[in-house]
Amino acid sequence: MAPRSERGETLMGLLVGLSVGFVVLTAGSALLAHHLRGHRMALQDSHLHHDLRSTMDWMARELRKAQYSAKAWETRSPTECADTFCDGFEDFSIEDDWIDFSYDRNHNGEQDNDECMGFRLSGTELSAKRSCSASGDWLVITDRASLEITALSWQLHCELHQGWLHRSVKLAMTAQWPGDASRQLSLSQTVHLRNDLPARMQALYCP
């Protein structure tokens, strides 16, 4: 019996097969990389939103207490305010991206050094005021590694009601993922101040 010849793949066939496999592998790798990149960006965007919302909510809680005094029932009336939480610009003032206010943290009716508060934008970081000293002892409260604040604004609205000055402040902030201006988020919130002041204080605190 004559021997049977066996035929295998040619070199060209092997090269074509390898090329097709490489194309499929490249496409799969690109698809996986795109999926992972999208997942990472979604997590970063969620982190950005959470950090900005948490920061704004904390600022709003602090601001609502502006010019609170435990002894207000003794020192305030529709015609006067005779306590240390309504006698100066450190007690409430707004200028550009900067706000100052004070409130009676320990409920003793006196303004102690740690009872002045405020917020301002320092580059792309948010700072909080910690004292009534001239320097204010400002402390950075945001992390540039996950949040860059690009804009901060305060809009004051005042109303007179039965001899009292009622105020609200619209707080607006814009932030972005660090180094990526295409991924920005803007939030705003209207904060109603709980502590009304005598109407005669309008010229000082609602210019």
Number of C-alpha atoms within 10 A of each C-alpha: 3 4 5 6 5 5 6 6 7 9 9 9 11 11 11 12 12 12 12 12 12 12 12 12 12 12 12 12 12 12 12 12 12 12 12 12 12 12 12 12 14 12 12 16 18 12 15 22 20 12 17 23 17 12 15 18 14 10 16 19 12 17 25 17 18 25 25 23 26 16 14 17 8 12 14 17 16 16 12 14 19 12 17 18 25 25 13 13 14 17 24 23 18 20 11 11 17 17 21 21 26 30 29 22 17 13 12 11 19 17 20 16 11 18 20 25 23 25 23 20 19 14 11 18 19 23 19 21 22 18 18 19 11 6 9 17 13 17 13 15 12 18 14 16 9 17 22 24 24 19 17 20 19 19 14 16 13 14 14 14 12 10 14 19 20 21 20 17 20 15 19 17 20 16 24 24 22 17 12 9 12 8 14 17 17 16 13 15 15 15 19 18 19 15 17 21 25 20 21 15 18 17 8 13 20 16 9
